[in-house]
Amino acid sequence: MKKVLVLPLFTMESGHHRSANALAEALQKHDPELQCAKVDFLSFVNAGLEKFISTLYLTWIKRFPSAYSTFYRLFFNKKSDIVQSAYEAIFLEKMEQLIEVKKPDLIVCTHSFPSFLVDKLKRYGVCDVPVLNLYTDFFINGLWGKEKVDLHCVPSKDIKNELLEMGIEEDKIIVSGILANDRLNRRKMNRYSDEKIHVILSGGSLGLGKNLPNLLQFSNSGLVEYKVLCGSNKALFEKVENLGSPHITPLPYIASAEQMNQLYGWADAIVTKPGGVTISESIRKKLLIFIHSVLPGQEEVNLDYLTNRGLAEKIDGSRPFEEQLLSFVSDSSRLFAVNKARHQYMNELEVRSCADLALIIERKLFAGRTTPKEKYLNDVFSKLYRSL
């Protein structure tokens, strides 16, 4: 029985978890006997440490966004020997212990921090487990392990070219896009007959609450229908509900990929933050993408990439959103440009589904590897054969 160890960062729900879950589901469908274990490394080290660091991160980006942005550019956006030496000294032995406890046949990293540590262990020759980097942003920061990674699942052809320039072998890179659940690959449902523009407002847990008044200002034209994803933000849910508008519906946290697929099928556009996984899902569902706010750090880099490629539009905070939306959808040249940009991006992908990626993983990373049980049975049958 093969074991896969999936390493996101933090226990709170995020794109790292959604992409990890999508791949794990596909791997288990491909091989029902395969076991996938998702472990937050910080929690393995110390549950209190995970809580402390996640709380510190959330507080930092909310209260001092510009300071965090500067910190990210200095220490993550490019290689930082200072940070990497500190991480190695504090956490490398713990990562070795985790791998020894779990005894995986494959390690999947959806965050740069565990990837860096596993790559170091492989460089030092104390780990021979195949490792896969599953990138969940539209760029690769300097912390990601690269040299000893066996398969890089990159978001775009641009990133593939970057890795090639670093000397990574081409057969170790596959342009998968940012992974989304295969249920989202289903054909979009027929257009609703109400002739309204259907819009998802997303980002409830971090950022949407303070932007909501501006986004919904002058939203009573009757031409636009809104569904607001409030996540676990109960205050936001109540705030939207108390608006009492027949055109605006709050939705609680949606865990089901099937439910999200139905919501995407309903929508024409999404207003969100530039988180990699949500944007990837929206591109696959052919939604118009509008950015209402940006968290400091990786989302700033994502936004630059998306706007440069014409895949998303940054909302002008000085004008009502609905005015901007109606102007956009009535401009055939702008609609043509965004459709072309989306088509070009999707054509870069070398695999279109997690199911296809599972086949590649089986061929590239599992081939020739045997589990302890399989090795034991092989040894038994080999001895029996020699005794005949």
C-alpha positions in Angstrom: 0.0 0.0 0.0 1.5 3.3 -1.1 1.5 6.3 1.2 1.4 10.0 0.2 2.4 12.7 2.7 0.9 16.1 1.8 2.5 19.1 3.5 0.5 22.4 3.4 1.2 25.2 6.0 -1.2 26.1 8.8 -4.4 24.3 9.7 -6.7 27.1 8.6 -8.4 26.5 5.3 -6.6 28.0 2.3 -5.7 27.4 -1.3 -2.8 25.2 -0.1 -5.4 22.8 1.4 -7.8 23.0 -1.6 -5.2 22.1 -4.1 -3.9 19.4 -1.8 -7.3 17.9 -1.4 -8.0 18.0 -5.1 -4.8 16.0 -5.9 -5.3 13.6 -2.9 -8.9 12.8 -4.2 -7.6 12.1 -7.7 -4.8 9.9 -6.4 -7.2 7.8 -4.3 -9.6 7.5 -7.2 -6.7 6.3 -9.4 -5.5 3.8 -6.7 -8.2 3.1 -4.0 -5.6 1.4 -1.8 -3.4 4.5 -1.7 -3.3 6.4 1.6 -3.0 10.2 1.7 -2.1 11.9 5.0 -2.2 15.7 5.1 0.0 17.1 7.9 0.6 20.6 8.9 4.3 20.6 9.7 4.1 23.4 12.3 1.5 21.5 14.2 3.7 18.4 14.2 6.5 20.4 15.7 4.2 22.0 18.3 0.5 22.8 18.2 1.0 25.9 20.1 3.7 27.1 17.6 1.3 26.7 14.7 -1.4 28.8 16.5 1.1 31.4 17.5 2.6 31.8 14.0 -0.8 31.8 12.2 -2.2 34.4 14.6 1.0 36.5 14.2 0.7 36.3 10.4 -3.0 37.3 10.4 -2.4 40.2 12.8 0.7 41.4 10.9 -1.0 41.5 7.4 -4.1 43.3 8.9 -2.4 45.9 11.0 0.9 46.5 9.3 0.4 45.4 5.6 3.1 47.6 4.2 5.7 46.3 6.7 4.7 42.7 5.8 4.9 43.5 2.1 8.5 44.8 2.6 9.4 41.8 4.7 8.1 39.4 2.0 10.0 41.1 -0.8 13.2 41.1 1.2 13.1 37.5 2.5 10.8 35.4 0.4 10.5 36.9 -3.1 14.1 36.1 -3.6 16.5 33.7 -2.0 17.5 34.8 1.6 20.5 33.0 3.1 19.7 34.5 6.5 16.1 33.1 6.7 17.0 29.8 5.2 19.9 29.2 7.6 17.6 29.9 10.5 14.9 27.6 9.2 17.4 24.8 8.6 18.9 25.1 12.1 15.5 25.1 13.9 13.3 22.8 11.8 15.3 20.4 9.6 15.6 17.7 12.2 11.9 17.8 12.9 11.1 17.3 9.2 13.4 14.3 9.2 11.5 12.9 12.2 8.1 13.5 10.5 9.3 11.6 7.4 10.6 8.8 9.5 7.3 8.5 11.4 5.1 8.6 8.3 7.3 6.6 6.0 5.8 8.0 2.8 6.3 6.8 -0.8 5.7 10.3 -2.1 5.8 13.8 -0.5 3.6 16.6 -1.9 4.4 20.1 -0.8 1.9 22.9 -1.4 3.9 25.5 0.5 7.4 26.7 0.2 8.4 26.1 3.8 8.1 22.3 3.9 9.4 22.1 0.3 12.6 23.9 1.4 13.2 21.5 4.3 12.5 18.3 2.3 14.8 19.5 -0.5 17.6 20.1 2.0 17.2 16.6 3.4 17.5 15.2 -0.1 20.6 17.3 -0.8 22.2 15.9 2.4 21.4 12.3 1.4 19.2 11.5 4.4 15.9 11.3 2.4 15.3 9.4 -0.9 11.5 9.9 -1.1 10.2 11.4 -4.3 8.9 15.0 -3.7 6.4 17.0 -5.8 6.0 20.8 -5.5 2.4 21.8 -6.1 2.5 25.6 -6.6 -0.6 27.6 -5.5 0.5 31.0 -6.7 1.3 32.4 -10.1 5.0 32.7 -9.2 7.7 30.8 -7.2 9.3 32.6 -4.2 12.9 32.1 -3.2 12.2 29.6 -0.4 10.8 26.8 -2.5 13.1 23.7 -2.7 14.0 23.1 -6.4 17.3 21.2 -7.0 16.2 17.8 -5.6 12.5 18.1 -6.3 11.3 15.2 -8.6 8.3 16.9 -10.2 7.3 20.6 -10.3 3.6 21.3 -11.1 3.8 24.9 -12.2 1.0 27.4 -12.8 2.1 28.6 -16.2 4.6 28.3 -19.1 6.3 31.5 -17.8 7.3 29.6 -14.6 8.4 26.6 -16.5 10.8 28.8 -18.4 12.1 30.3 -15.2 12.9 26.8 -13.8 14.5 25.8 -17.0 16.8 28.8 -16.8 17.7 27.7 -13.2 18.9 24.4 -14.7 15.9 22.2 -13.7 15.5 19.4 -16.2 12.5 19.7 -18.5 11.1 16.3 -17.7 10.8 17.3 -14.1 8.4 20.2 -14.9 4.8 20.0 -15.9 2.5 23.0 -16.6 -0.6 21.9 -14.6 -1.9 25.4 -13.8 -2.9 25.8 -10.1 -4.8 22.7 -9.3 -8.6 22.8 -8.9 -10.9 19.9 -8.1 -11.9 17.9 -11.2 -15.6 18.6 -10.5 -14.9 22.1 -11.7 -13.9 20.9 -15.1 -17.5 20.0 -15.9 -19.2 22.0 -18.6 -20.8 25.2 -17.5 -24.5 25.0 -17.0 -26.9 26.6 -19.4 -27.3 30.4 -19.0 -30.1 31.4 -16.6 -33.1 32.9 -18.2 -33.5 36.0 -15.9 -31.0 37.9 -18.1 -29.3 39.4 -15.1 -25.6 39.5 -14.5 -24.7 37.0 -11.8 -21.8 38.0 -9.5 -20.0 36.1 -6.7 -18.4 38.3 -4.0 -15.6 36.4 -2.4 -13.0 36.9 0.3 -15.2 37.1 3.4 -12.7 35.9 6.0 -9.9 38.4 5.1 -10.7 41.7 3.3 -14.3 41.7 2.0 -16.0 43.1 5.1 -14.5 46.6 4.9 -14.9 46.8 1.1 -18.5 45.6 1.1 -20.2 49.1 1.4 -18.2 50.4 -1.7 -18.8 47.2 -3.7 -22.6 47.2 -3.1 -23.1 51.0 -3.4 -25.8 51.8 -6.0 -26.5 48.1 -6.4 -30.3 48.4 -6.8 -30.5 48.7 -10.6 -32.0 45.2 -10.7 -29.6 44.3 -13.5 -27.1 42.4 -11.2 -27.6 39.5 -8.8 -25.0 39.0 -6.0 -24.1 36.1 -3.9 -21.7 36.9 -1.1 -19.3 34.1 0.1 -18.9 35.0 3.8 -16.8 32.0 4.7 -16.6 31.6 8.5 -17.2 35.3 9.0 -20.5 35.3 10.9 -20.5 39.1 11.3 -20.3 39.6 7.6 -23.1 37.1 7.0 -25.3 39.0 9.3 -24.3 42.3 7.8 -25.3 41.2 4.3 -28.5 39.6 5.6 -29.5 42.8 7.3 -29.3 44.7 4.0 -32.6 43.1 3.2 -31.9 43.4 -0.5 -33.6 40.9 -2.9 -30.6 41.1 -5.2 -27.9 40.2 -2.6 -27.7 36.8 -0.9 -25.2 35.8 1.8 -23.7 32.3 1.7 -21.9 30.5 4.6 -18.7 28.6 4.1 -18.9 26.1 1.3 -16.8 23.0 1.8 -18.2 20.9 -1.1 -16.5 21.1 -4.5 -19.8 20.1 -6.1 -21.6 23.0 -4.5 -18.8 25.4 -5.6 -19.1 24.0 -9.1 -22.9 24.8 -9.1 -22.2 28.3 -7.8 -19.5 28.9 -10.5 -22.0 27.6 -13.0 -24.5 30.2 -11.9 -22.0 33.1 -12.1 -20.9 35.4 -14.9 -18.3 37.2 -12.8 -16.4 37.0 -9.5 -15.1 39.8 -7.3 -12.3 38.4 -5.1 -8.8 38.8 -3.9 -6.0 37.4 -6.1 -5.5 34.1 -4.3 -4.1 31.6 -6.7 -6.6 28.8 -6.3 -9.8 30.9 -6.4 -8.4 32.7 -9.5 -7.5 29.4 -11.1 -11.0 28.0 -10.5 -12.5 31.2 -11.9 -10.4 31.0 -15.1 -11.4 27.4 -15.6 -15.1 28.3 -15.2 -14.7 31.3 -17.7 -15.7 34.0 -15.2 -14.9 37.6 -15.5 -12.5 38.3 -12.6 -12.5 41.6 -10.7 -10.1 42.2 -7.8 -11.5 44.1 -4.8 -8.4 44.1 -2.5 -5.0 42.5 -2.1 -3.3 41.0 0.9 0.4 42.0 1.2 3.0 39.5 0.0 2.2 36.9 -2.5 -1.2 38.3 -3.6 0.6 41.5 -4.7 2.8 39.5 -7.0 -0.2 37.5 -8.2 -2.1 40.7 -9.1 0.8 42.0 -11.2 0.9 38.7 -13.1 -2.9 38.6 -13.7 -3.3 42.2 -14.8 -0.2 42.0 -17.0 -1.7 39.0 -18.8 -5.2 40.5 -19.0 -6.8 37.8 -16.9 -8.2 40.1 -14.2 -9.3 43.7 -13.7 -8.5 45.8 -10.5 -11.6 47.6 -9.3 -11.4 51.4 -9.1 -12.3 52.2 -5.5 -13.4 55.7 -6.4 -16.3 54.5 -8.6 -19.3 52.2 -7.8 -18.5 48.7 -8.7 -21.8 48.1 -10.5 -21.1 51.0 -12.8 -17.7 49.5 -13.7 -19.2 46.0 -14.2 -21.9 47.2 -16.5 -19.4 49.3 -18.5 -17.1 46.2 -18.9 -19.8 43.8 -20.1 -21.2 46.3 -22.6 -17.7 46.7 -24.2 -17.2 43.9 -26.8 -13.6 44.7 -27.3 -12.8 44.3 -23.6 -14.8 41.1 -23.4 -12.9 39.8 -26.5 -9.5 40.7 -24.9 -10.2 38.8 -21.6 -11.6 35.8 -23.5 -8.4 35.7 -25.6 -6.2 36.0 -22.5 -8.0 33.2 -20.8 -7.8 31.0 -23.9 -4.1 31.6 -24.3 -3.5 30.8 -20.6 -5.5 27.5 -20.7 -3.7 26.4 -23.9 -0.4 26.5 -22.0 -1.5 23.7 -19.7 0.0 20.4 -20.4 -2.5 18.6 -18.2 -6.1 19.8 -17.6 -7.2 17.6 -14.7 -6.0 16.1 -11.4 -6.9 12.7 -12.9 -4.4 13.1 -15.7 -1.8 14.3 -13.2 -2.3 11.2 -11.0 -1.4 9.1 -14.1 1.8 11.1 -14.6 2.7 10.7 -10.9 2.2 7.0 -11.1 4.4 6.7 -14.1 7.2 9.2 -13.0 7.3 8.9 -9.2 5.9 5.6 -8.2 7.4 3.4 -10.9 9.9 1.0 -9.5 9.2 1.9 -5.8 7.9 -0.8 -3.5 6.2 -0.4 -0.2 7.6 -2.3 2.9 4.7 -4.8 2.6 5.3 -5.4 -1.1 9.1 -5.8 -0.5 8.4 -8.3 2.2 6.1 -10.4 0.0 8.6 -10.1 -2.9 11.3 -11.5 -0.6 9.1 -14.3 0.6 8.1 -15.4 -2.9 11.7 -15.0 -4.1 12.9 -17.4 -1.3 10.2 -19.9 -2.1 11.1 -19.8 -5.7 14.8 -20.5 -5.0 13.9 -23.4 -2.7 12.0 -25.2 -5.4 
